[in-house]
Amino acid sequence: MNFLKNIYIWTLKKAEHKNAKWYLSLISFAESSFFPIPPDILLIPMALASKTKALVYAFICTLSSVLGLSLIHISEPTRPY
């Protein structure tokens, strides 16, 4: 449980970083495949800090998540049904 708390605190610190958009993209990409913490804990503070850029942040988050999921889908072998 301590491991997840440390990841949570690390993610919140990245919301204040000057490259927060890149961290949001990376976390969203990773969360769609293997990362246990959702990007919402980074997206919400960023959106509240700059309400004019909230839709841009949401778009970055969504696009990165779709790209991450697409990569996983493409890399999985096809299973016959």
SVG drawing of the C-alpha trace seen along z (x, -y; Angstrom):
<svg xmlns="http://www.w3.org/2000/svg" viewBox="-15 -31 24 51">
<polyline fill="none" stroke="black" stroke-width="0.4" points="0.0,0.0 2.9,-2.3 4.1,-1.8 0.9,-3.2 0.9,-6.1 4.4,-7.0 3.3,-6.9 0.3,-9.0 2.4,-11.7 4.9,-11.6 2.1,-12.1 0.7,-15.1 4.2,-16.8 4.3,-16.4 1.2,-18.6 3.2,-21.6 6.2,-20.9 6.8,-23.2 6.6,-20.1 3.3,-19.0 1.7,-18.5 4.4,-15.9 4.0,-14.2 0.2,-14.1 0.7,-12.6 3.2,-10.0 1.0,-9.0 -2.1,-8.8 -0.3,-6.6 1.1,-4.3 -2.2,-4.1 -4.0,-2.8 -1.8,0.3 0.0,1.0 0.2,-2.0 -2.1,-1.6 -2.7,-5.3 -5.2,-7.1 -4.2,-10.4 -7.1,-12.2 -5.0,-13.0 -2.7,-15.0 -5.4,-16.3 -7.7,-17.8 -5.1,-20.1 -3.8,-21.2 -7.3,-22.0 -8.2,-23.9 -5.0,-25.9 -5.6,-27.0 -9.3,-26.8 -8.7,-28.3 -6.4,-25.3 -8.6,-22.6 -9.9,-21.3 -6.4,-21.2 -5.3,-19.1 -8.3,-16.8 -7.6,-16.4 -3.9,-15.5 -5.0,-13.0 -7.6,-11.4 -5.3,-11.2 -2.4,-9.7 -4.7,-7.1 -6.0,-6.1 -2.5,-5.8 -1.4,-3.7 -4.4,-1.4 -3.8,-1.2 -0.2,-0.2 -1.3,2.6 -4.0,3.8 -1.6,3.8 1.2,5.7 -1.1,8.5 -1.3,11.5 -4.5,12.2 -6.6,14.8 -8.9,17.1 -12.4,17.3"/>
</svg>
